[in-house]
Amino acid sequence: MANDRPSSKFSNLNGQQPELMLSAVLHLMSHYHADSACPKLAGVIERHLQVLSDLPDLGPVLQATCQQLSQQWAALVALHRPAPPKTSVRERLARLLQAKRPAAPLPQ
């Protein structure tokens, strides 16, 4: 999710881009409630924090804080990611047997 890293499009815009990004992420975080967690919102928050941590105009302490929070939000996103559907032993065995069967010879 957080692999998309916008670079120059989030660089300084009239000296206000870092402040706008920080304002946006704080706003998003204020709408996230742990008891009614929204994985999509958590992902957006994580991406905003990651972009902020990569901004060269941000002070080193704020960059480090955003990086640390981004990692924490990424862990939360991963925790709420749905587990892959479980397959039964019979389904896994059938899949293995199908993969090992040689292709039938072509009729001549």
Summary of the structure (lengths in Angstrom):
residues: 108
radius of gyration: 22.5
end to end distance: 51.3
largest distance: 75.2
contacts: 235
relative contact order: 0.13
helix: 64%
strand: 0%
